[in-house]
Amino acid sequence: MAKSKQTGQGTPATVALTKAGLPFSTHAYEHDPAAKSYGLEAAEALGLAPEQVFKTLLVEVDGKLAVGVVPVDRQLDLKAVAAALKGKKATMADPAAAERTTGYVVGGISPIGQKRALPTVIDSTATDHETIYVSAGRRGLDLGLNPADLISITSAITAPVAR
């Protein structure tokens, strides 16, 4: 696969967006390995409002992996994710399983370009913004894109899953 000509820093996420013909921007920052919250670190480093920067979390819903995408200053409501995916119970996925399934490292998991497509729920507040930011597939690199494009490329549903 060709790397994104736009960035010179191709990741599976940027390659997938380029291949789909969807517009996006990349935003690099110096990642601090000691950061307590990768998402809040990204928002602060990039000078963005935390409600506009989204984190990607893997969950198990009734034993099957799924993706939840919520603003970095909020938490994923596990009951809401389970309900949105028509399941009974959700728990956070094992980090090793998350890395193995997505092909990304924890703290750099992008909702786009994962090794295996998983059911995805994006918090409904994403559509309040013209542009939102998600991991580009590695720590220290985020993507800016239209929420409708994120929903489209991930075949996601939106629901109020943040608390």
Secondary structure by P-SEA (a helix, b strand, c coil): cccccccccccaaaaaaaaacccbbbbbcccccccccaaaaaaaaaccccccbbbbbbbbcccccbbbbbcccccccaaaaaaaacccccccccaaaaaaaaccccccccccccccccccccccccccccbbbcccccccbbbbbbaaaaaaaacbbbccccc
